[in-house]
Amino acid sequence: MEQKSYYHSYHNRDRLVHIIDADAGTREALSVLFRLEGFQTTAFADASSFFAAVARTRPDVVALNLELSDEPGLEVLDRIKGLRAGIAVFMLMDNQDVNGAVEAMKRGATDIVQKPIDTERFIRLVRNALRRDVLLGTVQGGRRPIEIRGFNQLTPREREVLERISNGQSNKEAGRDLGISPRTIEVHRARVMEKLGARNTADLMRIVLTG
């Protein structure tokens, strides 16, 4: 067990986690949690402070509260995904909000973390995300490479669609990028989900991020 703990600490030591939450207690608790696991952390009370810091240093992981004082959490998520930097974003939720959770997953959130936070599960989710090449691979042309089981079953077009879904693009955005209609993107998305055994978009993202 000690060897495993050392490995994770060593493996994570250069990984930076940004925490964005209006609650000081949450910021402090998560900062301590991730530092104990060997991560570097920086915490912010609002989105504006976070984006000022991101201009200087890009994090590997962001823990983002759905409700912020200066900007809606979903809009912050969109802006982070717009950076095309392969940042894993975990949405923190003060209250159970199914619609908010679904929308966050559609917009590219890695996963949802409900308060009170199950710290062991949260750390496991972060480790899984960081282990995947989908997050750690070299960014080429603004897109992350994808390596998951079943990927070789996909057609070249389906792979292109999956890459854009994993980067948080909507059907409309992906269609515009590929020069095809949003409806055609939806058809390709459905085929991708079928081939990879995903039940919905959130499930598809989990498959991509955990391999």
C-alpha positions as CSV (number, residue, x, y, z in Angstrom):
1,M,0.0,0.0,0.0
2,E,2.9,2.4,0.8
3,Q,4.4,1.7,-2.6
4,K,1.2,2.5,-4.4
5,S,0.8,5.7,-2.4
6,Y,4.3,6.8,-3.3
7,Y,3.6,6.0,-6.9
8,H,0.5,8.2,-7.0
9,S,2.3,11.0,-5.2
10,Y,5.2,10.9,-7.6
11,H,3.0,10.5,-10.6
12,N,0.8,13.5,-9.7
13,R,3.5,15.8,-8.3
14,D,3.6,18.0,-11.4
15,R,-0.2,18.0,-12.0
16,L,-2.0,21.2,-11.2
17,V,-5.6,21.3,-9.9
18,H,-7.5,24.6,-9.9
19,I,-10.5,24.8,-7.6
20,I,-13.2,27.3,-8.2
21,D,-15.8,27.5,-5.5
22,A,-17.4,30.5,-3.6
23,D,-17.3,28.4,-0.3
24,A,-14.0,28.9,1.5
25,G,-14.4,25.7,3.4
26,T,-14.7,23.7,0.1
27,R,-11.7,25.4,-1.3
28,E,-9.6,24.6,1.7
29,A,-10.8,21.0,2.1
30,L,-10.1,20.2,-1.6
31,S,-6.7,22.0,-1.5
32,V,-5.7,19.8,1.4
33,L,-7.1,16.7,-0.2
34,F,-5.2,17.1,-3.5
35,R,-2.0,18.2,-1.9
36,L,-2.0,15.1,0.3
37,E,-2.3,13.1,-2.9
38,G,0.7,14.8,-4.4
39,F,-0.9,17.4,-6.6
40,Q,-0.3,21.1,-6.8
41,T,-3.4,23.2,-6.1
42,T,-4.6,26.8,-6.5
43,A,-8.0,27.9,-5.3
44,F,-10.3,30.7,-6.5
45,A,-13.5,32.2,-5.2
46,D,-14.7,33.3,-8.6
47,A,-14.3,32.8,-12.3
48,S,-12.5,36.1,-13.0
49,S,-9.7,35.2,-10.7
50,F,-9.4,31.8,-12.2
51,F,-9.2,33.1,-15.8
52,A,-6.6,35.6,-14.8
53,A,-4.5,32.8,-13.5
54,V,-5.1,30.5,-16.5
55,A,-3.6,33.1,-18.8
56,R,-0.3,32.4,-17.0
57,T,-0.6,28.7,-16.1
58,R,-2.8,26.0,-17.5
59,P,-4.1,23.5,-15.0
60,D,-4.5,19.8,-15.7
61,V,-7.7,19.5,-13.7
62,V,-10.4,22.0,-12.7
63,A,-13.0,21.4,-9.9
64,L,-15.7,23.9,-10.8
65,N,-18.8,24.7,-8.8
66,L,-21.9,24.9,-10.9
67,E,-23.0,28.0,-9.0
68,L,-20.6,31.0,-8.8
69,S,-21.0,34.6,-7.8
70,D,-19.8,36.3,-10.9
71,E,-20.5,33.9,-13.8
72,P,-22.7,30.8,-14.3
73,G,-20.7,27.6,-13.9
74,L,-21.9,26.2,-17.2
75,E,-20.6,29.3,-19.0
76,V,-17.3,29.0,-17.3
77,L,-17.2,25.3,-18.4
78,D,-17.8,26.5,-22.0
79,R,-14.9,29.0,-21.8
80,I,-12.6,26.3,-20.4
81,K,-13.5,23.9,-23.1
82,G,-13.0,26.7,-25.6
83,L,-9.4,26.8,-24.7
84,R,-9.0,23.4,-26.3
85,A,-6.3,22.5,-23.8
86,G,-7.5,19.1,-22.8
87,I,-8.3,20.2,-19.2
88,A,-10.5,17.8,-17.3
89,V,-13.3,19.7,-15.6
90,F,-15.3,18.2,-12.7
91,M,-18.5,20.0,-11.8
92,L,-19.1,20.5,-8.1
93,M,-22.8,20.6,-7.1
94,D,-24.1,22.1,-3.8
95,N,-27.5,20.6,-4.5
96,Q,-28.9,17.8,-6.5
97,D,-29.6,19.3,-10.0
98,V,-30.3,16.6,-12.6
99,N,-30.8,19.1,-15.4
100,G,-27.7,20.9,-14.5
101,A,-25.7,17.7,-14.3
102,V,-26.9,16.5,-17.7
103,E,-26.2,19.9,-19.3
104,A,-22.7,19.9,-17.9
105,M,-21.9,16.5,-19.3
106,K,-23.3,17.5,-22.7
107,R,-21.0,20.5,-22.6
108,G,-17.9,18.4,-21.9
109,A,-17.6,18.0,-18.2
110,T,-15.6,15.0,-17.2
111,D,-17.9,14.1,-14.4
112,I,-20.2,15.4,-11.7
113,V,-19.2,15.6,-8.0
114,Q,-22.1,16.0,-5.5
115,K,-21.6,17.6,-2.1
116,P,-20.9,16.3,0.5
117,I,-18.0,15.1,-1.6
118,D,-16.9,11.5,-1.5
119,T,-13.2,12.2,-1.5
120,E,-12.0,8.7,-2.3
121,R,-14.3,8.6,-5.4
122,F,-13.2,12.1,-6.4
123,I,-9.5,11.2,-6.3
124,R,-10.2,8.0,-8.2
125,L,-12.1,9.9,-10.9
126,V,-9.2,12.4,-11.3
127,R,-6.6,9.7,-11.5
128,N,-8.6,7.9,-14.1
129,A,-8.9,11.1,-16.2
130,L,-5.2,11.9,-16.0
131,R,-4.2,8.4,-16.9
132,R,-6.1,8.6,-20.2
133,D,-4.2,9.6,-23.4
134,V,-7.4,11.4,-24.3
135,L,-6.4,14.0,-21.8
136,L,-2.6,13.7,-21.7
137,G,-1.8,13.3,-25.4
138,T,-0.2,16.1,-27.4
139,V,-2.7,18.5,-28.7
140,Q,-2.6,18.7,-32.5
141,G,-4.8,21.1,-34.4
142,G,-6.6,21.9,-31.2
143,R,-7.8,18.3,-30.7
144,R,-6.8,15.6,-28.3
145,P,-6.0,12.1,-29.7
146,I,-8.3,9.4,-28.5
147,E,-7.2,5.9,-27.6
148,I,-10.0,3.7,-26.2
149,R,-11.1,0.1,-26.5
150,G,-13.4,-0.2,-29.5
151,F,-12.0,2.9,-31.2
152,N,-10.7,0.7,-34.1
153,Q,-14.3,-0.3,-34.8
154,L,-15.2,3.3,-35.8
155,T,-15.1,4.7,-39.3
156,P,-12.8,7.7,-40.0
157,R,-15.8,10.0,-39.9
158,E,-17.1,8.5,-36.6
159,R,-13.7,9.0,-35.1
160,E,-13.7,12.7,-36.2
161,V,-17.2,13.1,-34.6
162,L,-16.1,11.4,-31.4
163,E,-13.0,13.6,-31.2
164,R,-15.2,16.7,-31.4
165,I,-17.7,15.3,-28.8
166,S,-14.9,14.6,-26.4
167,N,-13.7,18.2,-26.8
168,G,-17.2,19.4,-25.7
169,Q,-18.4,20.6,-29.1
170,S,-22.2,20.6,-29.8
171,N,-23.7,18.9,-32.8
172,K,-23.9,22.3,-34.5
173,E,-20.3,23.2,-33.8
174,A,-19.0,19.7,-34.8
175,G,-21.1,19.9,-38.0
176,R,-19.8,23.3,-38.9
177,D,-16.2,22.0,-38.2
178,L,-16.7,19.0,-40.4
179,G,-18.9,20.6,-43.1
180,I,-21.9,18.4,-42.4
181,S,-25.3,19.0,-40.9
182,P,-26.0,18.7,-37.1
183,R,-28.5,15.9,-38.0
184,T,-25.7,13.9,-39.7
185,I,-23.5,14.5,-36.6
186,E,-26.4,13.1,-34.5
187,V,-26.5,10.0,-36.7
188,H,-22.8,9.4,-36.4
189,R,-22.9,10.1,-32.6
190,A,-25.6,7.4,-32.3
191,R,-23.5,4.9,-34.2
192,V,-20.5,5.7,-32.1
193,M,-22.5,5.2,-28.9
194,E,-23.8,1.9,-30.2
195,K,-20.3,0.6,-31.1
196,L,-18.8,1.7,-27.8
197,G,-21.7,0.5,-25.7
198,A,-22.7,3.9,-24.4
199,R,-26.3,4.5,-23.2
200,N,-26.2,8.3,-23.4
201,T,-23.8,11.1,-23.9
202,A,-22.7,11.2,-20.3
203,D,-22.0,7.4,-20.5
204,L,-20.0,7.9,-23.7
205,M,-17.8,10.6,-22.0
206,R,-17.1,8.2,-19.1
207,I,-16.1,5.4,-21.6
208,V,-13.8,7.8,-23.4
209,L,-12.2,9.1,-20.2
210,T,-11.8,5.8,-18.5
211,G,-11.0,3.6,-21.5
